Amino acid sequence: MKNIILLSLMGLFLFSCGTSTTPEETTEDTFAEVFTPANFTETAGEFVGKEVKVQGIIDHVCSHGGKKMFLVDTESDGRIRINTGENMAAFKSEWEGSVVVATGIVDEFVIDEAYLAEWEEELKTEIQEEIESEEGCEYESYTATGTYKQIENHRAAMAEKGTTKLSFYSIIATGYEIIED
């Protein structure tokens, strides 16, 4: 009797090991929800490091290599940044205005006081180097002022929210499909 139970368990184990799925076999049923820019930002923190599916209208494809695109929808001011995954072809600017369904891994970028202090120090060093090389110009000064303003804005946002960090979420694409009308 013990041998029959043992053989049955081994058979079940071997069967379950032989039926694994690969990312290529992912189906629509794998995803409980297809996110939109309206509902993604509300729950993105729960999905960091996990694969999700999002649908939206391509608002912008970055012209510097096409490695980023931004999705929007008509229901909200939400915006999702999609980065190309490893070994993935660049996004095309002619897709702007098209509807896309993208699959990918949720990524979190954290800004905290340590990050802001390091950013501020790097900026001070860059400005000092420009001054010493006498190559600084009005443009760099303007850029530095704008960057300091960004740092101040992040600090103000943390203070307003009563938090020690700000999280920004994006998706590293593993695949996508342009939806034809």
Secondary structure, 3 states (H helix, E strand, C coil): CHHHHHHHHHHHHHHHHCCCCCHHHCCHHHCCCEECHHHHHHHHHHHECCEEEEEEEEEEECCCCCCEEEEECCCCCCCEEEECCCCCCCCCHHHCCCEEEEEEEEEEEEEEHHHHHHHHHHHHHHHHHHHHHCCCCHHHHHHHHHHHHHHHHHHHHHHHHCCCEEEEEEEEEEEEEEECC
